């Protein structure tokens, strides 16, 4: 025993401690391998090598060959360079070179700490791709975000562009399509995209108490996004992780919209719309508030319609004269229809939601650069100017920053 202990101490003195699988995220590496490689190379790399390469035999000193083969393809194996994220490729190599975490990681694979003069490595510690801020934006996000042939449009797109510029980073946008489905919701999709490292940041996160905590230790499906691998079907789910959020940069509010300016009146509360033919957007907070805070006559004479872009088109066509809707929906309708007669009243319902930029809690260092930029842009008017340029009716954030869980008392009395 003493001889073996002395030999071990001599080895450590001469060569340093061996780096084992505990020094990288083996659980995440296993999951990455299972998602991308196991269907051909076998679970846990158990593979006779008759139909595909036995990765247990891959030479530990040929890292460049491994990266080239995976990125560009080799033989019957397709190229994965446009699908795998850099950190996923790194995890796969470490998983293979340690034979699934059973052997030490070669000493040269140990992470080298970033220095103050190494700007690339500093950026790498903040973002998924060194030197690049990757943002997830909804391609169907109305006036807040929309994809273009070159770049994008909307307040959220303008915001992440400004953030990347302030941090001295390139900007890369991962465009996704959000849909309300039984398996997922926009909030759960946001958590899933961040947890799967599709992007570093995601603007448009509504600061609602439940949204900040309800999804921890649960799973969710990924939405469709432009570079989503084909093998990640609807059944694939991601383990969600805690998030952090920035200071708010704007506020999502609800206002009264009229079919034409001739229907305008003095509005201080929803009940003041009595006498007009009212539209109710079914299944929305605005619709619930209209039914609960309107007068009995208003509710009895109201027209209920499905939510979505068609709701305001029905008003345009004369189905009803006024409705309480989110201001962003009105902005998008006006942007889509330049000859629209709809008019927005100055009244805003007191219930609203501040919008922030979300990121994984493990990337909280990003806040040190994002928060000062957001606060400066609000203070000097740049945020309002960006909103106006993108045809967004801008509202500054209001305290409290986080909307507490709504109660029936709120629904009945906050007006």
Secondary structure by P-SEA (a helix, b strand, c coil): caaaaaaaaaaaacccccccccccaaaaaaaaaaacccccccccccccccccccccccccccaaaaaaaaaccccccccccccccaaaaaaaaaaaaaccccccccccccbbbbcccaaaaaaaaccccccbbbbbbbccccccbbbcccccccaaaaaaaaaaaaacbbbbbbbbbbbbcccccaaaaaaaaaaacccccccccccccccccccccbbbbbccccccccccccccccbbbbbbbccccbbbbbbbbbccccccccccccccccccbbbbbcccaaaaaaaaaccaaaaaabbbbbcccaaaaaaaacccccccccaaaaaaaaaaccccccccccccccbbbbbbbbcccccccccccaaaaaaaaaaaaaaaaaaaaaccccccccccccccccccccccccc
